[in-house]
Amino acid sequence: MAGILQDKVALITGGASGIGRATAVAMAREGARVAVSDLSKDGLEATVAMINAQGGQSIAIAGDVTAEADVANMVARTISAFGRIDCAFNNAGVAPRSVGPAGQRTHELSQSSVATMLSVNLMGVFLCLKHEIGHMLARGGGGAIVNTSSIAGLIGLATSAHYVAAKHGVIGLTKSAAIEYAQDGIRVNCINPGYIQTPMTKETMEARFDEIMAKVPMRRLGIPQEIAEAVVWMCSEKASFMTGASHVVDGGYSAA
């Protein structure tokens, strides 16, 4: 039986580990040829090797989503290798601990920390949208894009103001792009993961596991594959009437 992304071409950023890697593998399983991008060369090549070893087709494209030339190259390399882009998962991002000291309230955040956060988690998504949509329009329209937001895009979180602002921004970008390109057949949605077991959340979980689990009705962390399955579905024709949506996968955190 053919997969739900059979013969599609997908571009994934942040694909060296965690949610990005799991989604790349899941998309390949469902029949897509996959271009995977990340800053981490070793992790990136490991993801591609996993896919190719299982009979899929994948290429690695090293790049920084904050650099427009790199994003343009990701799109161009994908088209050169596979002919087009049918779906994209704009997933590259950083956690608060990656851009400055943990536990800072708004007045303690440095301008450089906030600028780095917005550059990666918001501007990076914008640049990917810009170049992916440009290609989709040039070939006559059609396509599906999923951006990674977060439950932090729906609620406030203490000591994470810059992260929250960026993730709220991703939802705004998603909704606006969905409206603008709906009649071009390009669907744009976002995924809002809760606390997921990934390298990005490792330090936070070590420091605050019991506190966080007390707020998750399912009383466990999600795993990357659970996010990947939602993203794959959103990119498929099974979600053909879905655009501008924020799809929450958080174990009930935002419902509690």
Helices and strands as residue ranges (DSSP letters): E 9-13, H 18-29, E 33-38, H 41-53, E 58-62, H 68-82, E 87-90, G 96-98, G 106-108, H 111-118, I 119-123, H 124-138, E 143-148, G 151-153, H 161-181, G 182-184, E 186-193, G 199-201, H 202-213, H 224-235, G 237-239, E 246-249, G 253-255
